[in-house]
Amino acid sequence: MAEEMGMTNKQFQGFVKLILECVRKALDRSPDNNELIRLQEILQSMLEDA
């Protein structure tokens, strides 16, 4: 997937970690937001699969 976007795996993982950190901060403000929780789960699984 990362190669299709013109990124190395390391760059892609860094991008996912950045987004994940933003989602975590948003969840601090809205801990019951199911859409954010699901997004966090998806991003975390992307990092674990890499």
C-alpha positions as CSV (number, residue, x, y, z in Angstrom):
1,M,0.0,0.0,0.0
2,A,2.7,2.5,0.9
3,E,4.6,1.9,-2.3
4,E,1.5,2.7,-4.3
5,M,1.4,6.1,-2.6
6,G,5.0,6.8,-3.3
7,M,6.1,6.3,0.3
8,T,8.4,3.9,2.0
9,N,6.9,1.7,4.7
10,K,8.7,3.7,7.4
11,Q,7.2,7.0,6.0
12,F,3.8,5.4,5.8
13,Q,4.0,4.2,9.4
14,G,5.0,7.6,10.5
15,F,2.0,9.1,8.8
16,V,-0.3,6.6,10.4
17,K,1.2,7.3,13.8
18,L,0.7,11.1,13.3
19,I,-3.0,10.5,12.5
20,L,-3.4,8.1,15.4
21,E,-2.0,10.7,17.8
22,C,-4.5,13.3,16.5
23,V,-7.3,10.7,16.9
24,R,-6.2,10.0,20.5
25,K,-6.3,13.7,21.3
26,A,-9.7,14.0,19.8
27,L,-10.9,11.1,21.9
28,D,-9.6,12.9,25.1
29,R,-12.2,15.6,24.3
30,S,-14.9,13.2,23.1
31,P,-14.3,9.8,24.7
32,D,-17.7,8.4,23.6
33,N,-17.3,9.1,19.9
34,N,-17.8,5.7,18.3
35,E,-16.5,6.9,14.9
36,L,-13.2,8.0,16.5
37,I,-12.9,4.8,18.4
38,R,-13.3,2.8,15.3
39,L,-10.8,4.9,13.4
40,Q,-8.3,4.4,16.2
41,E,-8.8,0.7,16.0
42,I,-8.3,0.7,12.3
43,L,-5.1,2.8,12.5
44,Q,-3.7,0.7,15.3
45,S,-4.3,-2.5,13.3
46,M,-2.5,-0.9,10.3
47,L,0.5,-0.4,12.5
48,E,0.4,-3.9,13.9
49,D,0.1,-5.5,10.4
50,A,3.1,-3.5,9.0
